[in-house]
Amino acid sequence: MAKILEGFPEGYYGEYGGRFVPELLIPVLDELKDCFGKAKIDDSFFEEYYNLLKDYCGRETPLTYAENLTEYFGKGKIYIKREDLNHSGAHKINNVIGQGLIMKKLGKKRVIAETGAGQHGVATAIMAAKMGFKAVIYMGAEDIERQYPNVFWMRNLGAEVISVKDGTATLKDAINEAMRDWAANFEDTHYCLGTTCGPHPFPEMVMYFQSVIGKEIRKQVMQKENRLPDRVYACLGGGSNSLGAFHEFLDEKDVRLIAAEAGGKGKESGQHASRLAYQTGKTGIAQGYKTKFLQNSDGQMLDTWSISAGLDYIGVSPICAYLSEIGRMETAAAEDNEVINAFSLVSRKEGIIPALESSHAFAVMIKDIETTTKEDIIVVNMSGRGDKDIFNIGEALSDEKWKEFVKQRGDGYGS
Ligand SMILES: Cc1ncc(COP(=O)(O)O)c(C=O)c1O
């Protein structure tokens, strides 16, 4: 683990982190922590892990020089880390392959997961199919609407998808349901948490499995530029792709690390999911851990909004809450309209279609570009590809031909 994160009681990052779960889950988390602790120092575990990432998932992912965008702005040199080219189309697979191998060691046969954008659900369903586990995926009913293509694939990969209708029917509600299932079934079930949140050891373990992203960025930028990047941008939902990209550079003080949150319809509207950049998150304990949550003065969780399901979450990684507090990780928010503009620009200039989540990282980078010079090296971690967002983007761009096509196909299914 990076030095900057050391020196706190186990599972804590500053005052954030910990484990706040029902008593009966403590031995389960201990078992998981011990198993992960042993795997971390076991060369054969990592050989199997890296071989699967290479031969099954397609790593390493390229670092693409965005020549057209760079020319267009005439400022810093822009590189894109292509997590979209992973098997399943997003970074989420890096984590689930690691947790799948941990499950094998634990002898568990059933895996449950929560998902927002559906990418983690698809990745978990893929891992379960490959490794021979039964998969149950909890997803908010609202997110099912927004990300139906991913639900279709999860079911066709053999997973059961359970629609969660409580609360705002989004990610936080899916997490609550997954926690309940885990508390009832932990003997044969592993909770494959999809991001760097939740009780210890999940934040550390998920960051560890995702840190392959930053390790590759370092190697690739060194090969291309013979020095480290000046800035790395990543979108920030729960924190897994940003910490995956940032971890390698946490102790490199000259590399600026910038996380892009969902500014939704703007700070004043209250309809956003920015916990850190808008400074609206308040320290609290929920969903098994302590962090900055979007909550009211009575501790009730607030409704969140983002055009991207994957960033639409009340909490944030305790590691990110700490890094932001000490100023090592900068934060900014991109509003929905800025995200759509960034999505269109990247698609048209580079022929690369980013996920709406990843488009937040591009949007913040674009807002900052004026502050860079031609000598600066910028890396944007593109966490996933945009195919899954076709309905939302069609809607946001008011693409009438697409809407008509969807309507016709929909009517056809009814007949
Ligand atoms: C493509 C993509 N990027 C980013 C995220 C946000 O999650 P995290 O902050 O854990 O990377 C998601 C979540 O579903 C996602 O699907």
The ligand as a Gaussian input file, in Angstrom:
#p B3LYP/6-31G(d) Opt

LIG

0 1
 C      -17.812000       2.449000     -16.615000
 C      -17.858000       2.824000     -15.168000
 N      -17.022000       3.766000     -14.710000
 C      -17.039000       4.162000     -13.424000
 C      -17.929000       3.614000     -12.523000
 C      -17.916000       4.122000     -11.116000
 O      -17.430000       3.213000     -10.183000
 P      -16.026000       3.389000      -9.492000
 O      -15.983000       4.753000      -8.888000
 O      -15.987000       2.319000      -8.472000
 O      -14.971000       3.215000     -10.535000
 C      -18.825000       2.615000     -12.943000
 C      -19.759000       2.005000     -11.992000
 O      -20.593000       1.215000     -12.302000
 C      -18.778000       2.214000     -14.306000
 O      -19.588000       1.267000     -14.779000

